[in-house]
Protein backbone atom coordinates (compact mmCIF):
# COMPACT_ATOMS: atom_id res chain seq x y z
CA UNK A 1 0.00 0.00 0.00
CA UNK A 2 2.84 2.36 0.86
CA UNK A 3 4.57 1.49 -2.41
CA UNK A 4 1.39 2.26 -4.34
CA UNK A 5 1.11 5.66 -2.69
CA UNK A 6 4.74 6.46 -3.46
CA UNK A 7 4.26 5.39 -7.06
CA UNK A 8 1.18 7.61 -7.34
CA UNK A 9 3.07 10.62 -5.98
CA UNK A 10 5.99 9.93 -8.32
CA UNK A 11 3.81 9.56 -11.42
CA UNK A 12 1.83 12.67 -10.49
CA UNK A 13 5.06 14.67 -10.21
CA UNK A 14 6.23 13.40 -13.59
CA UNK A 15 2.92 14.32 -15.22
CA UNK A 16 3.13 17.86 -13.87
CA UNK A 17 6.75 18.26 -14.97
CA UNK A 18 6.26 16.66 -18.41
CA UNK A 19 9.82 15.40 -18.16
CA UNK A 20 9.56 13.24 -21.27
CA UNK A 21 8.78 16.16 -23.61
CA UNK A 22 12.48 16.77 -24.30
CA UNK A 23 14.02 13.94 -26.34
CA UNK A 24 17.42 15.58 -26.83
CA UNK A 25 18.57 15.65 -23.22
CA UNK A 26 18.64 13.54 -20.07
CA UNK A 27 15.46 14.29 -18.09
CA UNK A 28 15.62 11.74 -15.28
CA UNK A 29 18.48 10.62 -13.04
CA UNK A 30 19.23 6.97 -12.23
CA UNK A 31 17.67 7.59 -8.79
CA UNK A 32 14.51 8.94 -10.52
CA UNK A 33 14.94 12.61 -9.69
CA UNK A 34 13.68 14.90 -12.49
CA UNK A 35 16.13 17.11 -14.37
CA UNK A 36 14.37 20.37 -15.18
CA UNK A 37 14.83 21.78 -18.67
CA UNK A 38 12.87 24.44 -20.49
CA UNK A 39 9.71 22.81 -21.83
CA UNK A 40 9.57 19.98 -19.28
CA UNK A 41 7.09 21.59 -16.91
CA UNK A 42 3.79 23.44 -16.76
CA UNK A 43 4.43 26.65 -14.85
CA UNK A 44 0.70 27.45 -14.64
CA UNK A 45 -0.06 24.20 -12.82
CA UNK A 46 2.95 24.56 -10.54
CA UNK A 47 2.10 28.18 -9.74
CA UNK A 48 -1.44 27.24 -8.75
CA UNK A 49 -0.17 24.53 -6.41
CA UNK A 50 2.52 26.75 -4.91
CA UNK A 51 0.14 29.64 -4.21
CA UNK A 52 -2.20 27.37 -2.27
CA UNK A 53 0.58 26.55 0.18
CA UNK A 54 1.34 30.20 1.04
CA UNK A 55 5.08 29.56 1.14
CA UNK A 56 7.98 31.99 1.48
CA UNK A 57 11.23 31.44 -0.43
CA UNK A 58 14.55 32.99 0.49
CA UNK A 59 17.43 33.88 -1.83
CA UNK A 60 20.92 34.33 -0.42
CA UNK A 61 23.75 36.07 -2.25
CA UNK A 62 27.13 37.50 -1.25
CA UNK A 63 28.33 40.87 -2.54
CA UNK A 64 31.87 41.37 -1.27
CA UNK A 65 33.52 44.48 -2.69
CA UNK A 66 36.98 42.88 -2.58
CA UNK A 67 35.79 40.26 -5.05
CA UNK A 68 33.11 42.11 -7.05
CA UNK A 69 33.72 45.88 -6.84
CA UNK A 70 32.02 46.56 -10.18
CA UNK A 71 28.73 45.05 -9.05
CA UNK A 72 27.90 47.63 -6.40
CA UNK A 73 27.20 50.44 -8.83
CA UNK A 74 24.33 48.78 -10.68
CA UNK A 75 22.95 45.89 -8.58
CA UNK A 76 22.21 43.97 -11.79
CA UNK A 77 21.64 40.68 -10.05
CA UNK A 78 19.17 42.15 -7.57
CA UNK A 79 17.33 44.15 -10.22
CA UNK A 80 16.91 41.14 -12.49
CA UNK A 81 16.11 38.73 -9.64
CA UNK A 82 13.51 41.13 -8.26
CA UNK A 83 11.84 40.98 -11.67
CA UNK A 84 12.30 37.35 -12.70
CA UNK A 85 12.89 35.11 -9.66
CA UNK A 86 9.60 33.50 -8.56
CA UNK A 87 7.71 36.53 -9.84
CA UNK A 88 4.38 36.98 -8.09
CA UNK A 89 5.43 34.89 -5.09
CA UNK A 90 6.74 36.02 -1.71
CA UNK A 91 10.55 36.11 -1.80
CA UNK A 92 12.98 37.33 0.85
CA UNK A 93 16.34 38.38 -0.58
CA UNK A 94 19.26 38.22 1.86
CA UNK A 95 22.26 40.17 0.62
CA UNK A 96 25.46 39.62 2.61
CA UNK A 97 28.00 42.39 2.04
CA UNK A 98 31.07 43.94 3.59
CA UNK A 99 29.96 47.40 2.39
CA UNK A 100 26.25 47.85 3.18
CA UNK A 101 26.53 51.60 2.70
CA UNK A 102 27.38 51.05 -0.99
CA UNK A 103 24.20 49.12 -1.73
CA UNK A 104 22.07 51.41 -3.85
CA UNK A 105 18.36 51.77 -3.17
CA UNK A 106 16.20 49.34 -5.07
CA UNK A 107 12.43 49.52 -5.37
CA UNK A 108 11.35 45.96 -4.67
CA UNK A 109 8.26 44.26 -6.07
CA UNK A 110 5.34 44.35 -3.57
CA UNK A 111 5.74 40.66 -2.71
CA UNK A 112 9.53 40.87 -2.25
CA UNK A 113 11.74 42.07 0.60
CA UNK A 114 15.46 42.86 0.64
CA UNK A 115 17.53 42.40 3.79
CA UNK A 116 21.12 43.68 3.74
CA UNK A 117 23.33 41.79 6.20
CA UNK A 118 26.85 43.09 7.01
CA UNK A 119 29.72 40.58 6.96
CA UNK A 120 33.46 40.92 7.42
CA UNK A 121 35.60 40.87 4.29
CA UNK A 122 38.43 38.37 4.21
CA UNK A 123 41.78 39.44 2.72
CA UNK A 124 42.28 36.10 0.96
CA UNK A 125 39.80 35.72 -1.87
CA UNK A 126 39.67 31.95 -1.28
CA UNK A 127 38.34 32.58 2.22
CA UNK A 128 35.36 34.56 0.90
CA UNK A 129 33.60 31.56 -0.66
CA UNK A 130 35.07 29.27 1.98
CA UNK A 131 33.17 31.15 4.68
CA UNK A 132 29.82 31.03 2.83
CA UNK A 133 28.78 27.66 4.21
CA UNK A 134 29.66 28.59 7.78
CA UNK A 135 27.81 31.91 7.56
CA UNK A 136 24.79 30.31 5.90
CA UNK A 137 24.43 27.47 8.39
CA UNK A 138 24.69 29.93 11.26
CA UNK A 139 22.05 32.29 9.85
CA UNK A 140 19.72 29.45 8.89
CA UNK A 141 19.84 28.17 12.46
CA UNK A 142 19.38 31.56 14.10
CA UNK A 143 17.12 33.39 11.63
CA UNK A 144 16.21 32.00 8.21
CA UNK A 145 14.46 28.85 9.44
CA UNK A 146 11.91 31.09 11.14
CA UNK A 147 11.33 33.27 8.07
CA UNK A 148 11.33 31.07 4.95
CA UNK A 149 10.23 27.62 3.84
CA UNK A 150 12.74 27.24 0.99
CA UNK A 151 16.16 28.78 0.57
CA UNK A 152 18.31 29.19 -2.56
CA UNK A 153 21.90 30.35 -2.84
CA UNK A 154 22.83 32.23 -6.01
CA UNK A 155 26.08 33.97 -6.97
CA UNK A 156 26.02 37.76 -7.26
CA UNK A 157 27.76 37.85 -10.66
CA UNK A 158 24.72 36.86 -12.69
CA UNK A 159 21.88 38.51 -14.52
CA UNK A 160 18.55 36.81 -14.96
CA UNK A 161 17.25 37.08 -18.50
CA UNK A 162 13.89 35.34 -18.12
CA UNK A 163 11.62 33.90 -15.46
CA UNK A 164 12.78 31.31 -12.97
CA UNK A 165 9.63 29.87 -11.46
CA UNK A 166 8.39 27.33 -8.98
CA UNK A 167 9.68 24.49 -11.15
CA UNK A 168 12.87 24.81 -9.07
CA UNK A 169 11.10 24.09 -5.77
CA UNK A 170 11.91 20.77 -4.09
CA UNK A 171 13.52 19.36 -0.94
CA UNK A 172 17.11 19.38 -2.22
CA UNK A 173 17.94 21.06 -5.53
CA UNK A 174 21.27 21.20 -7.37
CA UNK A 175 22.25 22.69 -10.72
CA UNK A 176 24.35 20.72 -13.18
CA UNK A 177 27.51 22.68 -13.96
CA UNK A 178 28.12 23.93 -17.49
CA UNK A 179 31.54 22.29 -17.12
CA UNK A 180 29.72 18.96 -17.19
CA UNK A 181 29.04 19.36 -20.92
CA UNK A 182 32.34 20.96 -21.94
CA UNK A 183 34.38 17.88 -22.94
CA UNK A 184 37.63 19.77 -23.44
CA UNK A 185 37.63 20.89 -19.80
CA UNK A 186 38.65 18.09 -17.51
CA UNK A 187 40.20 20.24 -14.79
CA UNK A 188 36.85 21.00 -13.18
CA UNK A 189 36.79 17.57 -11.64
CA UNK A 190 35.99 16.27 -8.17
CA UNK A 191 38.42 16.77 -5.31
CA UNK A 192 41.13 14.09 -5.39
CA UNK A 193 43.27 14.92 -2.33
CA UNK A 194 42.94 11.75 -0.25
CA UNK A 195 43.05 13.66 3.03
CA UNK A 196 40.34 16.16 2.14
CA UNK A 197 36.82 15.81 3.50
CA UNK A 198 35.69 16.81 -0.01
CA UNK A 199 37.53 13.95 -1.73
CA UNK A 200 35.45 11.83 -4.09
CA UNK A 201 36.76 8.33 -4.86
CA UNK A 202 37.69 7.76 -8.49
CA UNK A 203 34.82 6.41 -10.52
CA UNK A 204 32.18 7.79 -8.18
CA UNK A 205 30.03 10.88 -8.63
CA UNK A 206 26.88 11.36 -10.66
CA UNK A 207 27.06 14.91 -12.00
CA UNK A 208 29.26 17.90 -11.32
CA UNK A 209 27.14 20.49 -9.52
CA UNK A 210 27.83 24.20 -9.44
CA UNK A 211 27.94 26.00 -6.11
CA UNK A 212 26.59 29.06 -7.92
CA UNK A 213 22.96 27.95 -7.71
CA UNK A 214 21.60 25.39 -5.25
CA UNK A 215 18.93 25.19 -2.58
CA UNK A 216 15.86 23.42 -1.30
CA UNK A 217 13.83 23.30 1.88
CA UNK A 218 15.38 25.35 4.65
CA UNK A 219 15.94 22.18 6.71
CA UNK A 220 17.80 20.40 3.90
CA UNK A 221 19.91 23.44 3.07
CA UNK A 222 20.85 23.71 6.74
CA UNK A 223 22.03 20.09 6.75
CA UNK A 224 24.03 20.69 3.57
CA UNK A 225 25.71 23.92 4.69
CA UNK A 226 26.46 22.56 8.15
CA UNK A 227 28.08 19.41 6.76
CA UNK A 228 30.11 21.37 4.20
CA UNK A 229 31.18 23.89 6.82
CA UNK A 230 32.36 21.12 9.13
CA UNK A 231 34.26 19.49 6.27
CA UNK A 232 35.96 22.77 5.38
CA UNK A 233 36.88 23.34 9.02
CA UNK A 234 38.43 19.88 9.33
CA UNK A 235 40.39 20.42 6.10
CA UNK A 236 41.63 23.76 7.41
CA UNK A 237 42.82 22.16 10.65
CA UNK A 238 44.76 19.62 8.57
CA UNK A 239 46.27 22.26 6.30
CA UNK A 240 44.21 21.19 3.30
CA UNK A 241 42.32 23.41 0.88
CA UNK A 242 39.98 21.76 -1.60
CA UNK A 243 40.75 22.77 -5.19
CA UNK A 244 37.28 24.21 -5.83
CA UNK A 245 36.73 25.27 -2.21
CA UNK A 246 33.11 25.01 -1.06
CA UNK A 247 32.00 23.67 -4.45
CA UNK A 248 34.16 20.60 -3.86
CA UNK A 249 32.50 20.03 -0.49
CA UNK A 250 29.07 20.60 -2.02
CA UNK A 251 29.72 17.87 -4.60
CA UNK A 252 30.93 15.43 -1.95
CA UNK A 253 27.80 16.05 0.13
CA UNK A 254 25.49 15.57 -2.86
CA UNK A 255 27.18 12.28 -3.71
CA UNK A 256 25.86 10.84 -0.45
CA UNK A 257 22.67 12.94 -0.23
CA UNK A 258 21.39 12.93 -3.77
CA UNK A 259 19.27 15.90 -4.91
CA UNK A 260 15.53 15.36 -5.23
CA UNK A 261 15.53 17.65 -8.26
CA UNK A 262 18.23 18.80 -10.66
CA UNK A 263 18.29 21.97 -12.70
CA UNK A 264 19.86 21.72 -16.13
CA UNK A 265 22.83 23.90 -17.15
CA UNK A 266 20.25 26.12 -18.87
CA UNK A 267 19.70 27.62 -15.42
CA UNK A 268 23.30 28.68 -14.91
CA UNK A 269 25.50 28.75 -17.96
CA UNK A 270 29.07 30.03 -17.86
CA UNK A 271 29.15 32.58 -20.67
CA UNK A 272 32.85 31.92 -21.25
CA UNK A 273 31.76 28.89 -23.25
CA UNK A 274 29.48 28.64 -26.30
CA UNK A 275 26.18 26.94 -25.41
CA UNK A 276 24.78 23.97 -27.34
CA UNK A 277 22.60 25.19 -30.20
CA UNK A 278 19.63 22.97 -29.35
CA UNK A 279 19.22 24.22 -25.79
CA UNK A 280 16.58 26.73 -24.77
CA UNK A 281 18.32 29.15 -22.43
CA UNK A 282 15.71 31.09 -20.54
CA UNK A 283 17.02 31.62 -17.06
CA UNK A 284 20.35 33.06 -15.93
CA UNK A 285 23.88 33.42 -17.11
CA UNK A 286 27.12 33.92 -15.25
CA UNK A 287 30.41 35.75 -15.69
CA UNK A 288 32.29 38.62 -14.12
CA UNK A 289 31.47 40.71 -17.19
CA UNK A 290 27.68 40.56 -16.93
CA UNK A 291 27.34 42.65 -20.09
CA UNK A 292 28.79 39.71 -22.00
CA UNK A 293 25.70 37.54 -21.78
CA UNK A 294 24.52 34.80 -24.09
CA UNK A 295 21.17 35.32 -25.74
CA UNK A 296 19.68 32.37 -27.62
GUPA-220528 format. One record per residue: x, y, z of N, C-alpha, C in turn. Coordinates in steps of 0.2 Angstrom, whole numbers, plus 2048, in hexadecimal, padded with zeros to 3 digits. Atoms other than C-alpha are relative to their C-alpha. Example, Ala and Ser with C-alpha at 12.3 -4.5 7.8 and 13.67 -1.06 7.14 Angstrom:
BEGIN
8047FA80083E7EA827804806800
7FC7FA7FF8447FB8247FC805803
//
This chain:
BEGIN
8047FA800800800800804806800
7FC7FA80080E80C8048048017FA
7FD8008068178077F47FB8037FB
8057FE80580780B7EA7FF808801
8007F97FE80681C7F38068047FD
7FA7FD8028188207EF8008017F8
80180080781581B7DD7FB8057FD
8057FB8028068267DB803807801
7FD7FA7FF80F8357E28068017FB
7FB7FF80581E8327D67FD8017F9
8037FF8078138307C77FC8077FF
8037FA80080983F7CC8058067FE
7FB7FB8018198497CD8038007F9
7FE80080781F8437BC7FB8037FB
8057FD80480F8487B47FF807800
8007F97FF8108597BB8068037FC
7FA7FE80382285B7B58007FF7F9
80080280781F8537A48087FF7FE
7F980180183184D7A58027FD7FA
7FE8048068308427967FF8047F9
8017FC80682C85178A8068017FC
7FA7FF80483E8547868047F97FF
7FD80680284684677C8088007FF
7F97FF80285784E77A805800806
7FC8007FA85D84E78C7FE7FB805
8028047FA85D84479C7FB803804
8067FD7FC84D8477A67FF7FD806
8018037F984E83B7B48077FC802
7FA8037FD85C8357BF7FF7F9801
8018077FE8608237C37FC7FF806
8048017FA8588267D47F98037FF
8067FD80284982D7CB7FE807803
8017F97FE84B83F7D07FF8047F9
8017FC80684484B7C28068057FE
7FB7FA8028518567B87FC8057FC
8047FB8038488667B48038047FA
7FE7FC80684A86D7A37FA8047FD
8067FC80284087A79A7FC7FC7FB
8048048048318727937FE7FA803
8028067FC8308647A07FB801805
8057FF7FB82386C7AB7FB8057FE
8057FC8018138757AC800805806
7FF7FB7FA8168857B67F9802803
8077FE7FD8038897B77FE7FB805
8028057FB8008797C0804801806
7FB7FF7FA80F87B7CB7FE806804
8017FA7FD80B88D7CF7F97FF804
8068017FD7F98887D48017FC807
7FF8047FA7FF87B7E0804803805
7FB7FC7FC80D8867E77FC805804
8037FB7FD8018947EB7FB7FE805
8048037FB7F58897F58047FF806
7FC8027FA803885801802806804
7FE7FA7FD807897805807800803
7F98017FE8198948068058067FF
7FB7FB8018288A08078077FD7FE
7FA80380283889D7FE805806801
7FA7FB7FF8498A58028057FF7FB
7FA8018048578A97F7806804803
7FA7FD7FD8698AC7FE8058017FB
7FA7FF8048778B47F5805804804
7FA7FD7FC8888BB7FA8038067FB
7FD7FB80488E8CC7F3805803804
7FA7FE7FC89F8CF7FA8048047FB
7FD7FB8048A88DE7F38077FE7FE
7F98038028B98D67F38007FC7FA
8008058058B38C97E77FC8037FA
8047FD8058A68D37DD7FE807800
8017F97FF8A98E57DE7FB8047FB
8047FD8058A08E97CD7F97FF801
8078027FF8908E17D37FC805804
8037FC7FB88C8EE7E07FC8067FD
8037FA8038888FC7D47F97FF7FD
80680180387A8F47CB7FB7FB802
8048057FD8738E57D57FC7FC7FB
80380380686F8DC7C57FD7F9802
8038077FE86C8CB7CE7FA802803
8067FE7FC8608D37DA7FA8037FC
8057FD8048578DD7CD7FC7FA7FC
8028058048558CE7C27FC7FA804
8038057FC8518C27D07F9802803
8067FD7FD8448CE7D77FA7FF7FA
80580080583B8CD7C67FE7F97FE
80080680483E8BB7C07FF7FA805
8008057FB8408B07D07FA7FF804
8068017FD8308A87D57FB806800
8047FA8008278B77CF7F87FE802
8078017FD8168B97D87FF7FC806
8008047F981B8AE7E7804804805
7FC7FD7FB8228B47F78077FE801
7F98018008358B57F7803804805
7FB7FC7FC8418BB8048077FF7FD
7F98008038528C07FD804802806
7FB7FF7FB8608BF8098078027FD
7FA7FE80386F8C9803806801805
7FB7FF7FC87F8C680D8068047FD
7FB7FB80388C8D480A805803806
7FC7FC7FB89B8DC8128008077FF
8017F98018968ED80C7F88027FF
8077FF8008838EF8107FF8077FE
8017F980288590280D8008017F9
7FF8008078898FF7FB7FA7FD7FC
8068038048798F67F77FB8057FF
8057FB80286E9017ED7F97FE801
8078017FF85C9037F07FD7FC7FA
8038048058518F77E77F97FF802
8078007FF83E8F87E57FE7F87FF
8018078008398E67E97F87FF7FE
8078028018298DD7E27FC800806
8048007FA81B8DE7EE8007F9804
7FF8077FD81D8CB7F28077FF803
7F98027FE8308CC7F5802805805
7FC7FC7FB83B8D28038077FF7FF
7F980180084D8D6803803802807
7FC7FF7FA8588D48138078007FF
7F880080186A8DA8138037FF806
7FC8037FA8758D181F807801800
7F97FF8008868D78238047FA802
7FB8057FE8958CB8238078037FF
7F97FD8008A78CD8258047FD7FA
7FC8028068B28CC8158067FD803
7FA8047FF8C08C08158058027FB
7FB7FE8048D18C580E8027FB7FA
7FF8068058D38B48057FA7FF7FC
8068018038C78B37F77FD7F9800
8038077FF8C68A07FA7FC7FF806
8038007FA8C08A380B7F9803800
8067FD8008B18AD8057FB7FA7FE
8058058018A889E7FD8007FA805
7FF8067FB8AF89280A7FC802806
8047FE7FA8A689C8177F88007FF
80780080289589B80E7FC7FB804
8048067FD89088A8157FF801808
8007FF7F989488F8277FB806802
8057FA7FF88B8A08267F97FD7FF
80780280187C89881E7FD7FB805
8038057FB87A88982A7FF804806
8027FC7FA87B8968387FA804800
8067FC80186E8A18317FA7FC7FF
80580580186389382C7FD7FE807
8028027FA86388D83E7FD805805
8027FA7FC86189E8467FA8047FE
8047FB8038568A783A7FB7FD7FA
8048028068518A08297FB7FB801
8058067FF84889082F7FA803803
8067FE7FD83C89B8387FC8057FB
8027FB8058398A68287FE7FE7F9
80180380683989B8197FF7F9800
80180780183388A8138057FD7FC
7FB803805840888805805806800
7FA7FB8008518908038047FE7FA
7FB80180685C8927F3806805801
7FA7FC80086D8987F28038017F9
7FF7FE8078728A17E2806805800
7FB7FB8018828AA7DD7FE8077FE
8027F98018828BD7DC8028027F9
7FD7FE80688B8BD7CB7FC7FD7FA
80480380587C8B87C17FA8067FE
8067FB80286D8C17B77FB7FB7FE
80580480385D8B87B57FD8037FA
8037FE8068568B97A47F97FF7FE
8078028018458B17A57FE7FD807
8038027F983A8AA7B38037F9802
7FE8067FD84089D7BF7FA7FF805
8068017FC8308957C78007FB805
8018057FB82A8897D38027F97FE
7FE80780383087A7C88077FF804
7FA8017FC84087C7D37FF7FE807
8018027F98388787E37FF7F9801
7FF8077FD83C8687EC804800806
7FC8017FA8448617FB807801800
7F87FF8018568617F58018017F8
7FF7FF80785A8697E48078027FF
7FA7FE80286A86A7DB8008017F9
8007FF80786F8717CA8067FD7FD
7FA80380487A8687BE8048057FD
7FB7FB80288A8717BA8008007F9
7FE7FF80788D8787A98067FC7FE
7FA80480289E86F7AA7FE7F97FF
80280780189585F7AA7FF7FE7F9
8018018088918617978058037FC
7FA7FD8048A28697928057FA800
7FB8068008AC85978D807802801
7F97FE8008BC86378B803802807
7FE7FE7F98BC86879D8007FB805
8008067FC8C185A7A8803803807
7FD7FE7FA8C98657B67FB802805
8067FE7FB8B88697BE7FD7F9803
8028067FE8B88587C67FF800807
8018017F98B48517D7807801804
7FA7FF7FC8C08547E58037F9801
7FC8078008CE8467E5805800806
7FC8007FB8D884B7F47FE7FA805
8028057FC8D783B7FF7FE802807
8017FE7F98D784480F7FB805801
8057FB7FF8CA85180B7F97FD801
8078027FF8B884F8117FC8017FA
8047FF8068B28548008027FB7FB
7FD8058058BC8467F77FA7FB7FE
8058058038B183B7EC8047FA7FC
7FC8058028B882A7E87FF7FF7F8
8018008078BC8277D67FB7FB7FD
8058048038AE8207CB7F9801804
8067FE7FD8A18277D77FE8077FE
8037FA8028968367D57FB8007FA
8068008058868397CB8018057FB
8007FA80488784B7C4805804804
7FD7FA7FD89285A7C77FB805801
8047FB7FF8888667D0803807802
7FD7F97FE88B8797D17FE803807
8017FD7FA88C8827E17FD8077FF
8037FA8028858917D87F8801801
80780080087388C7D97FE7F9803
8028067FD86C87F7E67FB802805
8047FE7FB85F87E7F37FB7FA802
8058057FF84F8757F97FD802807
8047FF7FA845874809805803805
7FB7FD7FC84D87F8178037FB805
7FD8057FB85086F8228057FC7FC
7FB8048048598668138068047FF
7FA7FC80286487580F804801807
7FC7FF7F98688778228057F9801
7FC8077FF86E8648228068017FB
7FB800805878867812806805802
7FB7FA7FF8818788178037FE807
7FD8027FA8848718298057FA7FE
7FC80580188C8618228068037FC
7FA7FD80489786B815804804804
7FC7FC7FC89C8778228047FC805
7FC8047FB8A286A82E8067FC7FC
7FB8038058AB86181F8068057FF
7FB7FB8018B487281B804801806
7FD7FE7FA8B887582D8067FA802
7FC8067FE8C086382F8068017FB
7FB7FF8048CA86681F805806802
7FC7FA7FE8D08778258057FE806
7FC8027FB8D686F8358067FB7FE
7FB8058028E086282B8048037FA
7FC7FD8048E786F8207FF7FF7F8
8028028078DD86A8107FB8057FE
8057FC8048D48758047FD7FD7FA
8038038068C886D7F88018047FA
7FE7FC8068CC8727E67FA8057FE
8067FC8028BA8797E37FD802806
8027FD7FA8B887E7F57F97FD802
8068037FD8A687D7FB7FC7FC7FA
8038048058A08767EA8027F9800
7FD8077FF8AB8677ED7FC7FC805
8038037FA8A38647FE7F87FF7FE
8078018028918677F68007FA7FC
8008068048958597E98007FA804
7FF8067FC89B84D7F67F97FF804
8068017FC88B8508017FA7FD7FB
80680280487F84E7F28027F97FD
7FF80780288883D7ED7FC7FC805
8038057FB8818367FE7F9802802
8077FD7FF8718417FF7FE8027F9
8027FE80786B8417ED7FA805800
8067FA8018608507E77FA7FC7FE
80680280284E84D7E67FD8037F9
8017FD80684E8587D78068037FD
7FA7FD80385B85E7CB7FE8057FB
8027FB80685B86E7C08067FF7FB
7FC80080686386D7AF805806800
7FC7FA8018728787AA7FD8067FD
8047FA8028658837A27FF805805
8027FC7FA86288A7B3807804802
7FA7FD7FE87488F7B58067FF7FC
7FA8018058808907A6805805801
7FA7FC8008918967A78018037F9
8007FD8068928A37998078007FC
7FA8008038A48A07968007FA7FA
80080680489F89078C7FA8017FB
80680080589388F77C7FB7FB802
8058057FE8838877817FE7FB7FA
80380480687C8787777FA8037FD
8057FC80487187E7697F97FE801
8078037FF86287376D7FD802807
8037FF7F986087977F7FC807800
8047FA800853886784802804806
7FE7FC7FA85C8927907FA805801
8057FC7FE84F89B799800803807
8007FE7F985589E7AB806805801
7FB7FC7FE8668A57B08077FE7FE
7FA8018038778A77AA806803805
7FB7FD7FB8888AA7B48068037FC
7FA7FD8028988B37B2801806803
7FF7FA7FD8A18C17B97FE8067FC
8037FA80589D8CC7AA7F97FE7FE
80780280188A8CB7AB7FD8037FA
8027FE8068898D579C8017FB7FA
7FE8058058908C77927FC7F9801
8048057FF8818BC7937FD7FC7FA
80280480587B8AE7887F88017FF
8077FF80286A8B177F7FE7FB7FB
8028058058628A27767FD8037FA
//
